[in-house]
Amino acid sequence: MTGSSYYETTEELIIDPKSIKQKNNFKTISNQFLHFLYKRKLKLPSISNKTPDWVLRVLKDTTPPPKKTRKMSDDSFSEELESSDDTDSFIDEYRDQWIPTEAITNISALKAKIGLNYYLNIKDFFIDIKFMISSTLNRCKNSIAKEYVTELYLLVIDMYKYCYVMYQSQVEVDFYEYYKGVAAIEKLQVSGTWSKKPMPRRKYFQVEDFIPGMKEDNTLLDKLKTKLRGHCDGKNCLSYEDLGPLSLSDETWLSKCEDRKKKVECDKVNCGCKDSDCKNRSITDRLTKKMGVHVQEIESWGVDYFTITLIIALMPKNIFKEASAKFIEETLNKALQRQGKTGWDITNSLNFIINEKMFSELHKKMARQLLTIIELNRKNVESFKVHSKGIGIICSSPSGFKQNELINEYFGEIYPPWRWYEKQDVIKKGQNEGKISQDLPDFYNIMLERHKFDPDGYGILVS
């Protein structure tokens, strides 16, 4: 429910105190409120030197007032206000969800939300109070009940004004203590000076095929070729879903398509599928994505493990770690990659999540929670460091990519294994003698295997 319409609706439901002919005096109402808290084992904030005199006067008498004998119409009033403490069942109902304001219709629901660390701002707490009062007024069946609830609301307004500064100050103290408590895991942060600049772009050229690292060996490219051919029946390769998920433990796809299961593309001659329908011929047909059309280069950003730990810890207690991890891996990561050169500031990404329609309401609320924490003390943004990861590639196609779609093949220099390891020995020797930099090289090796079912037998190259 949105802000403006919500407040208007609430105010219409609350009875104007001036219209009540018989009002109890303020001390009586205060005592009734204390009794209300006493029955539910709740307490007011501890008293400080700044406590208003009227609060001190009320708190001198903490004995619950005696229960008055009421007329028949008053009995229904006591039944209306009586609320069983079903806090646990309420938490179970929203075990892995964000508790909305619309669910706060009784004191047990409010108590649950407090216990689950939802309120980082007293204004949010007061919104829920107003909704609870309006909901209670809707349930009231007689004027006595409405009088009581309205007076209770007036008391809450006075306490709200008194507690506002104290509440915000205490929240900041709590977070200071919290950050001291997690200082032990600060070693998980990326060490060194926090660089807020994107890593410099490095020049490269794109190759369209493998390049022999040993120019004198003309047989290397021939070794990449295979005589293995597909023989599918054409029934289980007609959609990307048919191709199945990749199983790392089995080192193949869990597919009903026999060719896919054997890590072989369908053959245009031997298979029973048609060219136009088969989805297991992406490499054969060179169905790669094009730079600037389907994909684009961007400044890439990421968070370290310390930041991940903080985000998970600062979510309300009923938001499971799995939900927080999904927020980080999918939503936050997606937002980070859209920030360009300002991706180092996590608040930009959080605001992006809040304002973009593509994100779920749950993730928008999680972003607001983090943003509130950071804005309590601007220095805390350094506890949520975002680091440059160089240049990355993202999907720019409006329809996105489906699982099992081919993005691109990997190409590079290729070597026979013996030559590759010779090269590594030379590099290590040069590093040990100080002739070659100790920095990591600009390349990473990949083992290219020829299929074990190939008629020419198993083979391997290094790229």
N, C-alpha and C positions, 0 to 999 in steps of 0.2 A: 504494500500500500504506500503510495507516494506521500511526500511530506505535507504539501499544502492541503490536499484533500483529506489527509488523515487527521490533521489538527482541526480542521473545520468540523469534521464528523464527530470528533471527540468532544469538542466544546458544546456541540448541540446536545449531546447526550447528558452532559453534566449539568445538574440543576443549579440555577443561580442562587447563591447563598442568601441574597437579599429577599428572595421569594419565600424563604422558609420562615414561618411565623414563630415557631417555638424552637429556639436553638439552645443547646447545652452550652455552658460557659467553656472557655478555652481549657481550663485545667481538667474539667471532666472529660472533654474529648481527648486530651493528652493521656489521661489515665486509662481511658478505654483503648487507646492505641497501644500503650504499654502492655495492657492485658492481652491485647491481640497478639503482640510479639511474644509475650510470656507463654501463652498456650502453644505456640509453635516453636518454642525454644530458640527464638531469635533475639538478638541484642542490638541496641543502638551503638553507634561508634563511641569509642572511649572519649571521655570529657577532657578537653584541654583548657588552657587559660583563656582561649578566645571564645569559649562557649557563652552564648547569650544568657543573660540572667533568667529569662523565662524558662529556658531549658533546664538550668540548674534547679530552679524552684520545682519544676515538674519531677525531676529525677530524685528529689529528696524522698518522695513517697513512691517507692517501687512496688508496694504491696498491691497485688491485683484487686480491683474493686469488687465488692460483693455482687453476686449475680442478682439482678432485680427481678421481682415477680412482675410479669407482663400480662397484658390482656391476651385474649386468644389470637388477635391479629399480630401481636408481637412474637408469638411462638414461631410463626412462619419466618419472621425476620431472623431469629437466631439460627433457624435451619438453613436459611439462605446464605448466611455468612460463615456457617460451619463448613470447613473444608478439610478433608482427610489429607494426611501428608503422603501424597502419592508421588513424591519426588523421584524415587527409583524407577517407577513404571514410566514416568515422563521421560527420564533419561534413556530408558530402553527403547522408547518409541522413536527417539531421534539419535540413536546410538552413533550412526556414521553420517549424520546430516547436519546442516546448519539450522539452528533453531530460529524460526521466524518470529517476528513480533506478534503476528496473528495467533501464535500458539500460547501467548502469555495471557491466560484468562483467569488464573488463580495464583495464590501465594506460593504453592508448591512448584508451579512452572517457573515462576520468577526466581525462587530459591535455587532451582536446578541450573538455571542459566548463570546465576552468580557463581555457584560452585564449580561450573565448567569454564570459568575464566573468560567470559564473553565481554565484560564491560571494561573497556579501556578509556571510556569517556562518560562522565556522569550524564551528559545529554542523552546518550543512547539508553542509559538506564531509565531516565525520566520518560522517554518515549514509551518504553514498555510499561512503566507505571501508569501512564495515562490510558494506554490501551486496556490494561487490566481493570482500571477503575470504570472505564466506559463499558467494558464487557460485564462487569459486576452490576452496574446500574441497569443494564438490559435484563438481567436476571431478577432484579428486585421486583417484588409483587405488591409492596405497600409503601406508603409514604415514609414510615418510620425507618425502614431499611434505606431508602433513598437519602433521607436526612443524614443518617449515620455515615454512609459512604461518601457523601459530599463533604461533610466535616472532616472526614479522614483525608480526603484529597487536599483540603485547605491546609491541613497540618503538614502534609507531604510537601506542598509548595514552599511553606516556610522553612522546612528542614532542607529542602533543595537549595534555597538561596544561601543558607548557612554553610552547607557542606560543600558547595561548589569548589571553592578555592582549596579547602582542605583535601578534598577528594583528588583533585588533579595533582596536588603536591605529593600526596601519598603514592599515587600511581608512578610518578617519576622516581620516588625513593625505592619503590618495589622493583622497578626495572634496573635501577643502579645496583641493587643487591643481587638481582638475577644475573646481570652481566658479570659481576664479581664471581658468582657461583660457577659460571661456565668458562671462566678464564682458563681453567685447566685444559680445555680442548682447543685453545687458540693456536696451539702448535699445528693444528690441522689446516690452518690458513696457509695460503701461498706465501712463502717467505720473500723478504726483500721489499723494496719500495713499491708501493701501489701505483702502478702506471695507469693513468686514465686516458692515455692516447692509444688509438688502434695501432697494432703492429704494422710496420711499413710493408707495403705491397712488394712482392718479389716478381720479377719478370719470368715468364715461362712461355714455352710454345707448345701447342697441342699437336700430338702425333696421331695419325690415323691407323697406324699398324705397328707391330713390334719391330724393333731395330736391333739387329745382331750386334752384341757388344764386342764380338771378335769378328772383324770384317773379313778376315781370311777364311772363316768357316761359313761356307754357303749352305751348309746342311741344317743350320739351326732352325730356320723357318720351316723346313720340311718336317722337322721333328714335332712341330706343333700340329701337324695335320693328323687326322684320324680316319681309319677305315670303318669305324663303328657306325652303324646306321640304325635309325629307329624303325619299329615295326608295330606301331600302335593300331588299335582297331578303329580309331577315330571317334570314340564315344566319350572319352574323359579328358579331352584337351580343348574343349570348346569355350571355356571361360577361365578367367584368372583364378577363380575360386576352385575350379577343378584341379589346378596344378598343385594345390595343397600347401601347407606351411612347411618351412624349412626346419628340420630337426638337427641341431648341432651334435647331439649325442649319436645319432645314426648317420651323420654326415651325408644326408640326402633329404629329398622332399618326401613328406608323407602324403603321397598322391595316389589316386586310383589309376592314373595314367602310367603305364608300365615304362614308357620312355623317360618320363620325368623322374620317376623313382630311380632309374638307372643313370640319371644325370646326363641324358642324351636328348637333343632336340629331335622333333619329328622329321621324318624324311619325306620329301615331296613325291618320291617314287614308290617307296615301300609301305608308307602309312595309309590308313584308310580315311584320313581327314583331308578336308579341302583347304587350299591355300588361304582363302578369304576367311575361314572360320577358325583355323587353328591358332591357339595362343602360345603354343610351345615352339615357336620358330622366330623368336625376337632377334636373336643374334644372326641367324641365317639371313633374315630379311633386313638386317641393320635398322631395326626400329628404335634407334637411340634418340634421346632427348636433345634438343638443340639449345645452345647457349643464346640467351636473349629472347628465346621464344617460349620454351618450356621451363628453363631454369635461368637463374641469374646469380652473379657474384655479389656478396654482401660483406660488410664488416661483421665478423662473427664474435660473439661474446658468450661467456659461461661463468658459473659460480663455482667456488671451491667447496670442499666438504664441510668446512666450518659454517659457511653460510647456509648450506642445506640443513645442517643440524639445528641451527638457530630457527629457521623457518618452521621446521617440523615441531620443535619444542614450543613455539609461541602460538600455535594454533589452539583453539579451544579443545579441552580434554576429550570431547566426544568425537572430534575429527580424527579418525584413525591415521596412523602413519602412512598406510597405503594411499589414502586420499590425498594427504599432503605431498607425498612423493609424486603422485600423478600430476598434481598442480605444478610442481617444480619442473618435472620432465617434459610435460606437454605445453601447458599454458604459459608459464613464466619463460620457458626456453623459447617459445614461439615469439613472445613479446620482446625478449632481449634482441632477437635477430632483426627486429624492425626499427631499432633506434639509431642506426648509423653510427656516427662518431660520438654520440652522447650515451652509448649503451653502458658505460661504466657506472652511471647513476641509476640504481635500481628503482628509484621513485618514478622515473620516466616510464619504465616498463609497467609498473603497478598502475599508474594512471592510464596507460594504454589499455590494459586489461579492463579497467573499470568503464572506460568510455566506448569500447568496441563491441558491436553486437555479436561478433563471432564467438565470444566466450560465454560460458554458462553462468547462471546467477550465483551458484555456489562458489565458483572461482572468482567472481567479482567481489563477493563478500570476503573471501580469504585475502584478496589483494587489499581491500579496505582495512582489514585487520592489521596487515603488515605496515601499510602506509601510516596508520595511526601510531603504531609503535615507533616508527622512524621519526615522525614529526614531533613526538614528545620531547625528543632531544636530537637536534639535527646531527650531532656528532655521531650518533648511533649508525648513521649511514655507512660509516667505516667498518661496522661489524657485519655489513651485508655487501661485501666487496664483490664487484663483477670485473672479470679480467678479459682482456682481449685474447682471442684465439686465432687471430690472423684472418685470412680470407676464407669464407665458406660459400657453399652453394645451397640455394633454397629453391623450392618449387615456386614458379610464377604462373603456373597454369591454373585458371579459375576452377577447373574441375578436379584438380589435384591428381595424385597418382594412386593407382590401385596396387594392392599387394600383389607381388609377382610380376609387376611391369618392369621392363628393362629400362634403367636410367642410362647407363653407358658401359662399354667394355673398358677393361683396364689395359693400357698399352705402355710399353717402356722398353728399355734395353734388355736383352736376354742373353744369358750366359749358360754354358754347361756348368754343373755343380763344381767340378774341380777348379775351373777358372774363377768362379765367384769366390771360393774360399781362398784361393791364392791372392786375389785382390784384397780380401779382408786382412790377410796376414801382412801384406805390404802397408796397408793403412795403419794397423796397430803398431808396426815397427816404426813407421814415420812419426806417429804420435809419441811413442816412448822416447824417441831421440829428439823430440821438439821440432821436427821438420814439418809436421802437419798439425793443424789446430786440434785441440781436444774436444771441440764442440761436436755435437751430433752431425753426421753427414746429411746432405740434402735429399737423400733417397732412403727408401725402406724396401727390404727384399720381400718378394712373394714367390712361393713355390708353385710352379705351373706343372700340374700332373697330367700325364696322358692316361686315359681310362684303363683300369685294370682288365676290362673286358675287350680291349682293342685287339684285333687279330695280330698286330705287330708287337703286342706285349706292352707292359707298363714302362713308362719313361718319365723323367722329370727334368725341368729346366728352372733356372732362377732368374727373376726379373727385379 
